[in-house]
């Protein structure tokens, strides 16, 4: 039940919250900021030290809730970096997080831990800013734009699914850091790891499916409006 009271973290969150005044979409920014507080200040953060499944839930929260909300609130981020590159950087960071040797480094060093968190979050915000821009602008969505956005969402889901499959079907515990603590929660360490994989499959896919459905709906409406305009 421990809350994270690290003054440096709280100061960073306060400064980020103050930046809300500079944004036009304050509601979305506030929701994203609140989800970020849940991720790093609430007991969920402490639980990630004990349970690997909580670590998976933490990553899902950052990638599919926090990053899309902040990306929608900060559309200018999407104009600075092509979504392909931001997606690639996000996928690399997500994959590295699940490499046991890298996970151990992040476990042992606060600097590596926060470097990995930033490497995951910053490109993810830029990626979602670019993807969600198509839903926030009243312009006709071209076929290439809609197919490209959907393909990139599917790519993210595919990598998450692959990592989830490895975690779910691995015959042994991959992260010795969680070799004992899950027992206190009534879970075998391997069960905890498998639960982490299942979380990436099921809850992790729900926000991606919702956003993909919204892109499809927007593309369908844009195509319909274009057809109406074309009628003499």
Buried (B, 14 or more C-beta within 10 A) or exposed (E): EEEBEEEEBBEBBEEBBEEBEEBEBEEBBBBBBEBBBBBBBBEBBBBBEBBBBBBBBBBBBBBBBBBBBBBBBBBEBBEEBEBBEBBBBBBBBBEBBBEEEBBBBBBEEEEBEBBBBEBBBBBBBBBBBBBBBBBEEEEEBBEEBBEBBBEBBEBBBEBBBEBBEBBBEEEEBBBEBBEEBBEEEEBEBBBBBBBBBBBBBEBBBEBBEEBBEBBEEBBEEBBEEEEEEEEE
